[in-house]
Amino acid sequence: MLELDSVCRSYSGRQVLHDVSFSARRGKLTGFVGGNGAGKTTTMRIVLGVLDADSGDVRLDGSPVAPTSRGRFGYMPEERGLYPKMRVADQISYLARLHGFDRREARRRAEALLARLDLTERAGDPLESLSLGNQQRVQIAAALIHDPDVLILDEPFSGLDPMAVDVVLSVLTEQAEAGAVVLFSSHQLDVVERLCDDLVIIGAGRILAAGGREELRERHGTRRYELITEADAGWVRDVTGVEVDESAAGRALFRADPDTAQQVLHRAVQRGAVLHFAPVLPSLSEIFKDVAGRVDERPAAQTTAQTTAQATRQLEKENVR
């Protein structure tokens, strides 16, 4: 298990991560979501050791992450960082050799991984000749070539069509099932909701929600219920304590406390056959909007956008140094 405990980070005196704590389990796909400037990339770079935390700890299986253990990490950045004119298979083989594999094993691994990602036909082509989606798959191959123990991916599904998403998902699932920690960030909430087992939501450098997908949906449920009956459901609007969101013929979508909802069900049974009655759990997008809306607004001089810009400038200085 990968664990972050009270991780803080500041740039030029402005704090951009505030006591960030969450865990990513082995064998699970963990989605890490948040808006622009929320702190996702900074957090990932601290996990990878590219940046140092001002305070807090990063642990793997209970022990602090050391530079030697990070050799077993795989990372796919959001920005493409491979050699555009180098052939795809040569590039992946080269990266495998950097991880210590001999020439023959490096080539074998590259060919096998490119086949899994449906890139065999493009293996001999320069990277720059590939579509953006195929280049994205090559980036994923680069992160996976050494069978990492921890896999960190920043926007891995960006630019992929639905079929390519399924191919990549299959590969990442295999990696997780083999026992790896798989943590990926994404702006595509619908994709994350469909793919991941666990979710971490970050906003303004703070963890807003974290847990299993279904656990979060239940925890952040808004007491909405759906009733479908053979009789007309218009009467639900007249029940005290009920707020109807949608109503049409024999269907009503409404909000109420559990006791009032049971009263609605009881009345519906008396009026006719009930075909369906159940709570409606929120989508990830709805949960994200809900928890993000609770973040206190910062003073104008310390807006998220300004903090992000300052953080970027500081990071650029560090990279130059």
Number of C-alpha atoms within 10 A of each C-alpha: 17 22 20 20 15 16 22 22 24 17 17 10 8 13 15 23 25 18 17 20 18 19 21 25 20 21 18 22 26 28 26 26 24 24 15 14 21 22 25 23 18 22 22 21 16 19 24 22 15 11 15 16 20 14 14 16 19 24 16 20 11 10 12 14 18 13 10 8 12 15 14 14 20 22 21 22 17 17 10 13 9 16 12 15 12 15 17 30 27 18 22 28 24 18 19 25 17 12 14 11 16 13 12 11 14 23 20 13 21 28 20 14 22 23 14 15 20 16 20 16 9 17 20 14 15 17 22 16 14 15 12 15 16 20 21 24 24 26 22 25 26 24 22 25 21 22 16 20 21 26 24 23 23 20 20 21 26 15 16 19 10 11 9 18 18 14 15 22 18 14 17 20 18 13 23 22 15 13 17 25 26 27 28 25 25 21 16 14 19 12 15 24 17 10 17 20 17 23 28 24 24 24 24 27 22 19 21 18 18 20 18 15 22 17 13 20 18 15 14 19 16 16 16 21 21 19 22 21 20 15 16 17 19 15 12 21 16 10 15 10 13 17 15 19 13 12 19 11 12 15 21 23 20 21 20 19 13 13 10 15 24 13 12 20 19 12 14 22 14 9 14 12 12 17 13 12 19 12 18 17 19 20 17 23 13 15 20 21 10 14 16 19 11 10 12 8 11 10 8 8 8 12 12 21 13 13 20 20 12 18 22 15 14 15 15 11 10 10 9 7 6
